[in-house]
Amino acid sequence: MGNWQKYAAEAYGTFVLVGIGTGAILAAAVTGGGVVEISFAFGLALVAALYTVGSVSGGHFNPAVSLGMFLDKRISVTDLVGYWVSQLAGATLASLALAFIISKTAVASTVTALNSTYVDTFGGVVGEAILTGIFVMAILVMSKSTSYSKFLGIGFTLTAVHLIGLGFTGASVNPARSFGPALVGGHWVDYQVYVVGPLVGALLGLFLVEFLRHGKDAQKAWSAVKGYATGCGLSVIARLGIAVTMILIWGAWVVLASFLVHG
């Protein structure tokens, strides 16, 4: 299967997830819906995307999930970068579609933002890391199942983290989900929370797999997580270089996309 098919599948799946999920936020404002409806919209959108193109790319649709898969040695560095770019593109296209159909102002209202009454920035990072860790752990475990019902389990997990997190951190658990609305809506409030928290959560999810599923003690589990990157045959300098490169790519994409959208 060609790389273009995998990357196109990731872009499409992320488009479906972000388009339906954030579209449900707008619909809820019109119909009087709330947390339950929005949470199920995100979960069911993920299920639909997984059943549709999950067999093509693995069905990540989330940079944090792709990071967890990379550290678990299921995808290459090249695919990690390709998946990230595809996911950001898919999320951006979803928000552009909503902006065209409704308005940019409406899209700006779908950005993930902290409920400052209850959660500060540090608390938001911790909350997003925990929610993402739960989600990524579920994916790392369920994705190895040969049963197609695993897609339902993954979707229901996303619904569950939204039910608890939506009113406090915004329950992004996905940097791409936060990226699209922020870019198109021109509203970058708390965005750093939704990059740092989920990416840390990917590490937490992998740690939980090693600790709870594989029965390793905490120290061995953490050593295993660190060892996955080493096991990819990369030196410390190379891993740091890759990390810096990815950050620069992410930043360049934000600048370029902002210019293209807002001029």
C-alpha positions as CSV (number, residue, x, y, z in Angstrom):
1,M,0.0,0.0,0.0
2,G,1.4,3.4,-1.0
3,N,2.3,6.1,1.5
4,W,0.0,8.5,-0.2
5,Q,-3.0,6.2,0.7
6,K,-2.0,6.0,4.3
7,Y,-1.6,9.8,4.6
8,A,-4.8,10.5,2.6
9,A,-6.6,8.1,5.0
10,E,-5.3,10.0,8.0
11,A,-6.3,13.3,6.5
12,Y,-9.8,12.0,5.7
13,G,-10.3,10.3,9.1
14,T,-9.2,13.5,10.9
15,F,-11.5,15.5,8.7
16,V,-14.4,13.3,9.8
17,L,-13.5,13.4,13.5
18,V,-13.0,17.2,13.7
19,G,-15.8,18.1,11.3
20,I,-18.5,16.0,13.0
21,G,-17.2,16.7,16.5
22,T,-16.9,20.4,16.3
23,G,-19.9,20.6,14.0
24,A,-21.9,19.0,16.9
25,I,-20.7,21.8,19.2
26,L,-22.3,24.3,16.8
27,A,-25.4,22.1,16.4
28,A,-25.8,21.9,20.2
29,A,-25.8,25.6,20.4
30,V,-28.8,25.7,18.1
31,T,-30.8,22.8,19.4
32,G,-30.0,23.2,23.1
33,G,-27.8,20.1,23.2
34,G,-25.0,19.6,25.8
35,V,-22.1,17.6,26.9
36,V,-23.6,14.2,26.3
37,E,-24.6,14.9,22.6
38,I,-21.2,16.5,21.9
39,S,-19.3,13.6,23.5
40,F,-21.1,11.0,21.6
41,A,-20.6,13.0,18.4
42,F,-16.9,12.8,18.8
43,G,-17.0,9.1,19.7
44,L,-19.3,8.1,16.9
45,A,-17.3,10.2,14.4
46,L,-14.2,8.3,15.4
47,V,-16.0,5.0,15.0
48,A,-17.2,5.9,11.5
49,A,-13.7,7.0,10.5
50,L,-12.1,3.8,11.9
51,Y,-14.6,1.5,10.1
52,T,-14.1,3.5,6.9
53,V,-10.3,3.9,6.6
54,G,-8.8,2.4,9.8
55,S,-7.6,-0.6,7.9
56,V,-5.7,1.7,5.5
57,S,-3.6,3.7,7.9
58,G,-4.2,2.2,11.3
59,G,-6.7,4.8,12.1
60,H,-4.8,7.3,14.3
61,F,-6.4,10.6,13.3
62,N,-4.5,12.2,16.3
63,P,-0.8,13.2,16.6
64,A,-0.7,11.9,20.2
65,V,-1.8,8.5,19.0
66,S,0.8,8.5,16.2
67,L,3.5,9.4,18.8
68,G,2.4,6.5,21.0
69,M,2.5,4.1,18.0
70,F,5.9,5.4,17.0
71,L,7.3,4.9,20.5
72,D,5.7,1.4,20.4
73,K,7.7,0.8,17.2
74,R,4.6,0.3,15.0
75,I,5.3,3.1,12.6
76,S,8.5,4.7,11.3
77,V,9.8,8.2,11.8
78,T,8.9,9.0,8.2
79,D,5.3,7.9,8.8
80,L,5.1,9.8,12.1
81,V,5.9,13.1,10.3
82,G,3.7,12.2,7.4
83,Y,0.8,11.3,9.7
84,W,1.2,14.5,11.7
85,V,1.1,16.7,8.6
86,S,-1.9,14.8,7.2
87,Q,-3.8,15.0,10.5
88,L,-3.2,18.8,10.8
89,A,-4.3,19.2,7.1
90,G,-7.5,17.1,7.7
91,A,-8.4,19.1,10.8
92,T,-7.8,22.4,8.9
93,L,-10.0,21.3,6.0
94,A,-12.8,20.3,8.4
95,S,-12.8,23.7,10.0
96,L,-12.6,25.5,6.7
97,A,-15.6,23.5,5.5
98,L,-17.6,24.6,8.6
99,A,-16.4,28.2,8.1
100,F,-17.6,28.1,4.5
101,I,-21.0,26.6,5.5
102,I,-21.6,28.7,8.6
103,S,-18.9,31.3,9.4
104,K,-15.4,31.7,10.8
105,T,-16.9,33.3,13.9
106,A,-18.8,30.0,14.5
107,V,-15.7,28.0,14.0
108,A,-13.9,30.2,16.6
109,S,-16.5,29.1,19.1
110,T,-15.5,25.5,18.7
111,V,-11.9,25.9,19.9
112,T,-10.8,24.0,22.9
113,A,-10.4,26.3,25.9
114,L,-9.9,25.8,29.6
115,N,-12.8,26.5,32.0
116,S,-10.8,29.0,34.0
117,T,-13.3,28.9,36.9
118,Y,-12.0,25.4,37.8
119,V,-8.8,24.8,35.9
120,D,-5.6,26.8,35.4
121,T,-3.0,26.2,32.7
122,F,-0.9,23.7,34.6
123,G,-4.0,21.8,35.7
124,G,-5.1,21.8,32.1
125,V,-1.9,20.2,30.9
126,V,-2.1,17.6,33.7
127,G,-5.8,16.9,32.9
128,E,-5.2,16.6,29.1
129,A,-2.2,14.3,29.8
130,I,-4.3,12.0,32.0
131,L,-7.3,11.9,29.6
132,T,-5.0,11.3,26.6
133,G,-3.0,8.7,28.5
134,I,-6.3,6.8,29.1
135,F,-7.3,7.1,25.5
136,V,-3.9,6.2,24.0
137,M,-3.6,3.2,26.3
138,A,-7.0,2.0,25.1
139,I,-5.9,2.3,21.5
140,L,-2.5,0.6,22.0
141,V,-4.3,-2.4,23.6
142,M,-7.4,-2.6,21.5
143,S,-5.7,-2.0,18.2
144,K,-4.0,-5.4,18.6
145,S,-7.3,-7.2,18.7
146,T,-8.4,-9.0,15.5
147,S,-12.1,-8.2,16.2
148,Y,-13.7,-5.3,14.4
149,S,-15.6,-4.5,17.6
150,K,-12.3,-2.9,18.8
151,F,-13.4,0.2,16.9
152,L,-16.5,0.5,19.1
153,G,-14.3,0.3,22.2
154,I,-12.0,3.0,20.9
155,G,-14.9,5.3,20.1
156,F,-16.6,4.7,23.4
157,T,-13.3,5.5,25.2
158,L,-13.2,8.9,23.3
159,T,-16.8,9.5,24.3
160,A,-16.0,8.7,28.0
161,V,-13.0,11.1,28.2
162,H,-15.2,13.8,26.6
163,L,-18.0,13.2,29.1
164,I,-15.6,14.0,32.0
165,G,-13.3,16.5,30.4
166,L,-15.4,18.6,28.2
167,G,-16.6,20.9,31.0
168,F,-13.1,21.4,32.5
169,T,-10.2,21.1,30.0
170,G,-12.3,21.0,26.8
171,A,-11.3,17.4,26.3
172,S,-9.1,17.9,23.2
173,V,-6.8,14.8,23.7
174,N,-5.8,15.6,20.2
175,P,-3.5,18.5,19.0
176,A,-5.0,18.3,15.5
177,R,-8.6,18.7,16.9
178,S,-7.4,21.9,18.6
179,F,-5.3,23.1,15.7
180,G,-8.0,23.3,13.0
181,P,-10.5,25.5,14.8
182,A,-7.8,27.7,16.3
183,L,-6.2,28.3,12.9
184,V,-9.4,28.9,10.9
185,G,-11.1,30.8,13.7
186,G,-8.0,32.8,14.5
187,H,-8.4,32.1,18.2
188,W,-5.3,30.4,19.8
189,V,-6.4,30.6,23.4
190,D,-4.7,28.0,25.6
191,Y,-3.3,26.2,22.5
192,Q,-0.1,25.2,24.2
193,V,-2.1,23.1,26.7
194,Y,-3.5,21.1,23.8
195,V,0.0,20.3,22.4
196,V,2.0,19.6,25.5
197,G,-0.8,17.8,27.4
198,P,-1.7,15.2,24.8
199,L,1.9,14.5,23.7
200,V,2.9,13.9,27.4
201,G,-0.3,11.8,27.6
202,A,1.0,9.5,24.8
203,L,4.1,8.7,26.9
204,L,1.8,8.1,29.9
205,G,-0.4,5.8,27.8
206,L,2.6,3.7,26.8
207,F,3.9,3.6,30.4
208,L,0.5,2.3,31.6
209,V,0.5,-0.4,29.0
210,E,3.9,-1.6,30.2
211,F,3.0,-1.2,33.8
212,L,-0.5,-2.7,33.9
213,R,-0.7,-4.9,30.9
214,H,2.8,-6.3,30.8
215,G,3.3,-6.5,34.6
216,K,6.5,-4.5,34.9
217,D,7.2,-2.5,38.0
218,A,7.2,1.3,37.6
219,Q,11.0,1.6,37.1
220,K,11.1,-1.1,34.5
221,A,8.0,0.2,32.8
222,W,9.5,3.7,32.4
223,S,12.8,2.2,31.3
224,A,10.9,0.3,28.6
225,V,9.2,3.5,27.4
226,K,12.6,5.2,27.1
227,G,14.0,2.1,25.5
228,Y,11.5,2.1,22.7
229,A,13.1,5.2,21.2
230,T,16.6,3.7,21.7
231,G,15.4,0.5,20.1
232,C,14.7,2.4,16.9
233,G,18.4,2.5,16.4
234,L,18.7,6.3,17.1
235,S,21.3,8.0,19.2
236,V,20.3,10.6,21.8
237,I,21.5,13.4,19.5
238,A,19.4,11.9,16.6
239,R,16.3,11.7,18.8
240,L,16.8,15.3,19.9
241,G,17.3,16.3,16.3
242,I,14.1,14.6,15.3
243,A,12.2,16.2,18.1
244,V,13.5,19.7,17.2
245,T,12.7,19.1,13.5
246,M,9.2,18.1,14.3
247,I,8.7,21.2,16.4
248,L,10.0,23.4,13.6
249,I,7.7,21.6,11.1
250,W,4.8,22.1,13.4
251,G,5.6,25.8,13.8
252,A,6.2,26.3,10.1
253,W,2.9,24.7,9.3
254,V,1.1,27.0,11.8
255,V,2.7,30.1,10.3
256,L,2.1,29.0,6.7
257,A,-1.5,27.9,7.3
258,S,-2.3,31.1,9.2
259,F,-1.0,33.2,6.2
260,L,-3.0,31.1,3.7
261,V,-6.2,31.3,5.7
262,H,-6.0,34.9,7.0
263,G,-3.7,36.5,4.5
